[in-house]
Structures are given as C-alpha cells and as structure tokens.
Amino acid sequence: MSRPGAVVLRRPPAHRLLTLLLTMGLALFAIVVRLVLIQRTRTPDGRALRVYGYDQRVQPIELPAWRGRILDRNGEPLAVSLEARDVYADPRSVRDPTGTAERLARALDLRARDVLPALLDDPRDPGDDTFAWVARHVDTEVAERIEAMALPGIGLLPSSRRSYPARSVAAQVLGFVGTDGIGLAGLEAGYDDLLAGTPGERIQETDPLGRPIAGGVSIVRPPVPGSDLVTTLDRALQFAAEEACAEAVRTNGAKGGIVIVMRPSTGEVLAMAVCPSFDPNRFDEFDEERWRNRAVTDAFEPGSVNKVITASAAIEEGVVPLDREFVVPDEMRIGGFTIHDAHPHPPERMTLADIVARSSNIGAVEVAQLLGEERMAAYLSRFGYGRPTGVGFPGESPGLVPPLDQWSATSLATMAYGQGLAVTPLQMAAVYATIANGGVWVRPRLVAGTVGPDGTYTPAPPSPRRRVVSEGTAATLTQMLAYAVDDGTGTLAQIPGFQVAGKTGTARKPYEDRPGYSDRHVASFIGFLPASRPEVVIAAILDEPETVYGGVAAAPLFQEVARYAIRHLGIAPGRPVPAPPHASGLP
Amino acid sequence: MSAPARALVDPVPTPRPTGRGRPGRPDASGRGPGPRTSGRAPAPATARRAARAARAPSAAARPARDARARRGRLAFAVLATAVAFLAVTGVVALNALVAQEGFRIEALERRIDGLAEAYRVRTEEAARLSAPRRIAAWARRHGMRLPDEVHILHVPGPDRAAPVGEPHLSQLALKPIVEGAP
C-alpha cells in the first residue's frame, strides 16, 4: 500500500501493447503481401514488374572501344580516331527554339535554319519527340562551348570521330567510316572487325535522376581497343604517285588514272593511286564514283600489255624460237573480222622480241595461233586472270575471262593482244611482278601487319607464291621488255642511268550498253626497274586520254613515278641486260 | 524495479538478514525454499515478514549502493557511447578514406584518359602537319621543286653484286679514297 502523495508508476495495460503490436504486424503483413503481389504481377508483355524496376534502376551503358589506327609502312598515321561529342536535343524541353538554334548554329558553324528542325516538337511527327540529333562528331572544344551555354533541352553525348590527317592521300585504299563509326569502304570496311575492337559495358544502379547510387550495383567491363593496321603503303610515294597521276590526267585530258607501285619480291603494294581522288574527312561531299578503288574493283580490257602473257607462253612452251622471223602484215582477217596493227605498215620481218617491242597485234595473233587456245587459256589462268588476287581488299573484282568452251573464232586472236577479256590493274601489275620476280607469282598485299592493343606488332604472313614460268623464260621476257623501252614503243619511259623494262598498252573500251568497241581508249604502261634486278613494278593507266597511245600518254606517267621511287627508295641502277634477238640485229 | 521506485512503493525498511538465514534451494518435493540447516516446517507469516525485513538494506546503506550503481551505469554509458562513437567514427573515416581513394582513382583515370586523348590529338596534328601535300604546297610556295634528273655516280671497278657479308666492290674502291682523306 502506497503512502498518500507518492507517485505510482503503473505498467501500461498489456492488451494495449498487444493491440498495437498486432496492428503494426498486420500493416506490415499487408505491405509484404502487396509487395509480393506487385512483384509477381506480370505485364501484358509477360514481364514481371520487378524486371521493369530493375531495368529502371540498373542502367547498362556501352563503353565504346577506340578504333585502331591505319598506318603506313613507316608508322605514319593515315587514319586516327579522336574524341568528340554528339549534340542532341529534347524538343519538349527546349524553351526558345529560335534563339537556341541561332546560338547552336554559331557554335557549330551551321545555318540556324538547318538546326531549327531538330529543336521543334512537331506534333504531326509520329516519331520520338524527346530526342533528335543536332550535330554528330563535334570537336571537344566546340562541345565545351555548347556545354557552357547551358541551353535547356540540349545535351551532349561522348563519341569519337575519324580523321584522315593526310586528307586525300590513299583515300580509295583507306576508305572511310560512317556516322556510327562502322567502316563503309576500303580497308576501313575490309578490316572493320580488327579496327573496331570490342565495346565494354558499365552496369550501374542509378536514382531516378540518373545519379549513381553509392553501394549499388556497379559492374564495369572495360572496352578492348581495336588493333592498328599497318599497311604496306609508303605515304610519300603514295602522294607522289597521286600527284603525278592527277597531273597526267590534266595534261592528257583523261577521265581518270591509276598508278600502282609494287615490290615484286614480296608482293607489297607501296602505292595505289586512283585519281581523281576525294577527301575521306568529307566523303559525303564527293561523287560516289570517286570512292571506288578502281585499281582493285574495276576490270578493264588490258590491250597490248597483255602480250607479255602471249610471249611468255610461247617461250615457255617452246613454240617460237627466239630468232624465228615472222612476216607480219598490218592487218589480218579472222572469223569475219579484220584485225589491225596500231599503225599501217608494209609486211615486216619480226622476231618475237620485235613483236613485243613494236606491239604488233598481228604478230601476237600469229604467235597465239601457234600456241593454241588450250595453252593460251591455261597461261591466262596461271598468271591469275579470272580470279581475285586475294590482296585483302573488299569488293575485289576477279576480272572477266570467258571460259574456254565459250571462246569464239576471234577470242584467241583478240586475247593475244589483250582485248576480249578484262582484268583489274592490280592483276595486270601482278603479271609484270611475276616476270620481274623470275617467273614466280606473288600475291599482292596491302597489309604489312597489325599492332594489338598491348602494342605487340604481328607481321602479316608472307604472301603465297607459285611458279608460273621458268626463270629462263622470265629473263628472256625481261630482255624483250627492256628492248621495248630502249627501242620500241616505250621510249618515253626511259630514265637516264637506269634500264627500264616495260610494255605499252592501248585498249579500246567496249560499249557499255551494246556489243562492240567505242572510240574511247585506255592507255597504259606497265614496267619495272632496274631491268637486271627489279626493285619496283609500276603500272600507269590513264582512262580515256585525248592522246590514246599508252607509249605517249601513260609512259611519261610511269617515268615520273619511277623517278620519284628511285630517289625515295634509294634504288641503284643495275647492269644492262642484253638485247634479245631482233630483226635488225639478225644476220 | 529500480531503487527509487522501490523506495516509493515500499517505504518500510526491510530488516537485514542475519547469519545463515538466506533462503535455500527448493527441496526435493518442490515445495519451496527452506532453511538449509534445519529440517523444520515452513515459518509462519510473521516470520516471513521478519525475514523480508531482515533482507532489505538498511536506510544508511542504500544511498551508497545507489551511488555505486549510478556510477556504474554512468561508466557503462560513457564506455558504450565511446565505443559507439569510435566505431561510427572509424567506419565513417574508413568510408571517407575509401571514397577519397575512389575519387583519386577516378581523377587519375580521368587524367589518363585526358593524356591519352592529348596524345591522339598531338599524333593527328603531327601527321597533319607532316602530310606530304602540305609540305609540297609549302615548298612550292617557297620556290622549291624536285630535281629533274637522277644523278648516279659510278665508282670505277667491275660492277657485280657482293656476296653476303662482304663489302661491295664500290666500297673497296672508295676505301683508299676515304682512308687517304685528311
């Protein structure tokens, strides 16, 4: 019993506590039940809401991989990737579209009227009205200026841009990449997998405002950069070839030109110039015709440069003694058609060397007739006609050689002097490289190796090679080709102090829409130097020059490129090769 | 029940238990405690009250014990607070260190990225500046041109390739000239 005035503390009644506990327990249970129900609820597309919730919280962000560089044989960059930003707009958040467009246009060096459509929320447009690109691949400096403007509704995303610092040099070989960084042409397309690398991924849990939640899910899979591609091209020689080609095209009023410089022993392509060229930094401003690497993708009727195969086959098969004299008229009738030499002349005595040096069509036909269709077809195939060289360039043409069973009465005759079949300039250059290489065909190549992300250089495997004609046949052909430059149709290709071996070609172009030949021509000169110890093979081709003859239009182009190659590569003159048996020298 | 509360509801002093009068364990029959040393019957109610009174602390001893208890509780509270404070401070400090290192790593990564980008930009700039077209244009503007002819100087002597590892004949021909030079 307590005393009066004392404070008595009593325990709360147990039933109240129990009631409160039960109420809280029930509320908690209800929440748990509701939570489970929501978690298990499936949307019409069959996905649980928790999956949606996870997707909202956890955002996978792709980490783009740096695209590898393309280098020349000396490590000079021909294509590199630089950091950039993409500018986008959320039209619904843009407050003053006109003012924003003007400010953006000033920063981006664009016209405001070109920018404005991306900023307008067009209710008629059924597409996404929350996102529109304003500009892609913007320089980081420009992007920083735009960011500093803090324009409502304008955002920036990280990206990269491809730069070709040498501009038009080797443009058709390098190709270019599209807006999304995927190779669209040339080596960029052919080696896209190697150059692109593997994108990484950052999986991060974020709050509703997109801010990372500390301690939340955070997984980073770093990207693997692409490998560098080391080409066989020599940037300086490539530029010289392009300059010479452009000048020859201008001088001869030609439609275009092609120059290929190869090392015959390895098959390395040191230069592959196609003119007119384009700047791959602004490829969309040029006609698509200029994008093509016509040295590899286009086939043309080679004309007289093909006589080297006819002569090789005849020597290898022993059907024509070198001192045998043919009586060669200036025209011949075959299968109802009349075949002419380039210039009218009375019947002349010519050896095989003379036929090559003077580029006699009729003489070549006479030799081919001794050879026969089967052997002619076999040698065309052995020299690589009718199939791609395997240089590793996308879209390489195999050329066009009719199957033997489809040859007409004139096929053997026309093919003997390079009409009625089509080859790529690279295939033709490879034929001359075979002669220069002692009769061994070596697959041309544009890639010297790769440099992995860890900096390890991996050289490309050596080019496959196969013997096509004997060393003796190649040496005899070399003498004939040197004779053609010394005293034949190729005198304009001579270089003082060096002996050049080569052959001119003048081919009529067939109509594109009907059978028969037009009055347009392809002029060419393909040769190598020095004749005794060939260091480089050079093919110079002009499309539709005003002066149609290869010896006049293309030989000087060959000479110009050869002179630069001698200086740049330090080529020493070799010994002179003896002249082959020829009519004026025979007893 | 706390001591003050007990004081409020039970103000009557309880006599201190004397000698061996402590309650014993329950016996085997489970009927409750009994004196350890006697086998007598349970004490009557008056005796129990007396025993309870004897067990209660005396009025003089209670304040001292309360003071000790307060000091003990205070010490416990201080210790617990200190431990909790140290633990929280330690965790926060560790977290701050981790975060600081994280920021440092992030800053270094940003710096690496920045330097890598600067390297790429410089490489591109160098390639652009050394581009043959630019150099050729510059040279042309300054009146330069490529030489017209390739001039080859022939060293006297038979012209043949030297075997691998041996000096070329041209080198042998040059040897006396070079060695004779002042």
Interface residues (C-beta under 8 A of the other chain):
Chain A: S2 R3 A6 V7 V8 L9 E76 P77 L78 V80 S81 L82 E83 T140 S163 P165 A166 R167 S168 V169 R235 A236 F239 A240 E243 I495 P496 G497 F498 R533 R563 Y564 I566 R567 A572 P573 R575
Chain B: A5 L8 V9 P11 E117 R120 V121 T123 E124 E125 A127 R128 S130 A131 P132 R133 A136 L146 P147 E149 V150 H151 I152 D159 A161
